[in-house]
Amino acid sequence: ATTHPLWPQIDKLTMEQLGYAQQGVEGGVWQLFAEEGEMKMYRRELEEGGLVVDPLKAVHQVRGATAHEMAHHFWSPDVRFEWDTSIEQMTVLDRISEDTLVFLQLHKRVWPTAQRDALFWSHIRKIPPSDPANADAHDTWIVCNQSTDHPDAPKDEKVVRVELTVCFVCQTFLDPPPAEGEAPTRDNLLTKITYCSVVNPGGWAPASVLRAVYKREYPKFLKRFTQYVVDKCAAQPINF
Ligand SMILES: CC(C)(C)c1cc(CCc2ccccn2)cc(-c2ccc(S(=O)(=O)CCO)cc2)c1
């Protein structure tokens, strides 16, 4: 509900992240570190307090699923374990509204670092076609994940809490457009995805380990996730 105390922050950060995601990767600030087919992954080297927090920006495009289908499966707690292989436990601590949840997830330990968890609100929103940021797309959906505090979050001394800001922006294009007067089929769907993340690992973790995990896991995650949604939705009616 828009009366929730977190709502102003949720609204402001979501629109800021939309702008950030839609900025190009020109200018030499971003370093391309992985490229597979349509997927390109960029990073910036950034350390905070001696910890690697390298911002990441990935762009990808897939055929056969809509922005809504992609964003919904990225946001929904019901399917989180079907695609996110990095988590061991996940609970929804709070439902701020029907499109905003508070997640607590325990990630699998990555040797030799201590186990980590993430506590964040996750908001999903359709960006109206009128929005200039969305002029030529059929429709645009965004999921924004932002670390937050929550009174019900258990604190386990042995687990280090990461700080994260993540956004997942999807735009559907009808390309090629359906024939005159024909309804679109999944062959007409082209969805462009921009995934941005800044994760502060929150405590000691060697830069070499983090960068190795990061370079290996992120490309795998985006390919695996998008393929999972395309496969899952293939036989379903299109959900714009
Ligand atoms: C590698 C690094 C970038 C720092 C990292 C470390 C860990 C904790 C697990 C871990 C990995 C490596 C080293 C230590 N701990 C988690 C994440 C992370 C968490 C959440 C999301 S999400 O996009 O919100 C999808 C929902 O789960 C993405 C990434 C990233």
PDBQT file of the ligand as one rigid body, heavy atoms in Angstrom, charges set to zero:
ROOT
HETATM    1  C1  LIG A 301      29.414 -12.695  -5.367  1.00  0.00    +0.000 C 
HETATM    2  C2  LIG A 301      28.606 -11.519  -4.849  1.00  0.00    +0.000 C 
HETATM    3  C3  LIG A 301      28.339 -10.573  -6.007  1.00  0.00    +0.000 C 
HETATM    4  C4  LIG A 301      29.393 -10.766  -3.774  1.00  0.00    +0.000 C 
HETATM    5  C5  LIG A 301      27.314 -12.058  -4.227  1.00  0.00    +0.000 A 
HETATM    6  C6  LIG A 301      27.435 -12.827  -3.059  1.00  0.00    +0.000 A 
HETATM    7  C7  LIG A 301      26.274 -13.350  -2.511  1.00  0.00    +0.000 A 
HETATM    8  C8  LIG A 301      26.389 -14.213  -1.289  1.00  0.00    +0.000 C 
HETATM    9  C9  LIG A 301      26.965 -15.603  -1.626  1.00  0.00    +0.000 C 
HETATM   10  C10 LIG A 301      28.456 -15.516  -1.789  1.00  0.00    +0.000 A 
HETATM   11  C11 LIG A 301      29.003 -15.633  -3.045  1.00  0.00    +0.000 A 
HETATM   12  C12 LIG A 301      30.380 -15.489  -3.173  1.00  0.00    +0.000 A 
HETATM   13  C13 LIG A 301      31.165 -15.272  -2.056  1.00  0.00    +0.000 A 
HETATM   14  C14 LIG A 301      30.540 -15.155  -0.829  1.00  0.00    +0.000 A 
HETATM   15  N1  LIG A 301      29.214 -15.281  -0.691  1.00  0.00    +0.000 NA
HETATM   16  C15 LIG A 301      25.016 -13.088  -3.063  1.00  0.00    +0.000 A 
HETATM   17  C16 LIG A 301      24.922 -12.311  -4.210  1.00  0.00    +0.000 A 
HETATM   18  C17 LIG A 301      23.590 -12.022  -4.810  1.00  0.00    +0.000 A 
HETATM   19  C18 LIG A 301      22.412 -11.961  -4.044  1.00  0.00    +0.000 A 
HETATM   20  C19 LIG A 301      21.161 -11.702  -4.629  1.00  0.00    +0.000 A 
HETATM   21  C20 LIG A 301      21.055 -11.499  -5.988  1.00  0.00    +0.000 A 
HETATM   22  S1  LIG A 301      19.518 -11.171  -6.743  1.00  0.00    +0.000 S 
HETATM   23  O1  LIG A 301      19.794 -10.671  -8.074  1.00  0.00    +0.000 OA
HETATM   24  O2  LIG A 301      18.767 -10.318  -5.872  1.00  0.00    +0.000 OA
HETATM   25  C21 LIG A 301      18.634 -12.679  -7.020  1.00  0.00    +0.000 C 
HETATM   26  C22 LIG A 301      17.862 -13.117  -5.840  1.00  0.00    +0.000 C 
HETATM   27  O3  LIG A 301      18.640 -14.052  -5.129  1.00  0.00    +0.000 OA
HETATM   28  C23 LIG A 301      22.203 -11.545  -6.769  1.00  0.00    +0.000 A 
HETATM   29  C24 LIG A 301      23.461 -11.806  -6.186  1.00  0.00    +0.000 A 
HETATM   30  C25 LIG A 301      26.082 -11.791  -4.813  1.00  0.00    +0.000 A 
ENDROOT
TORSDOF 0
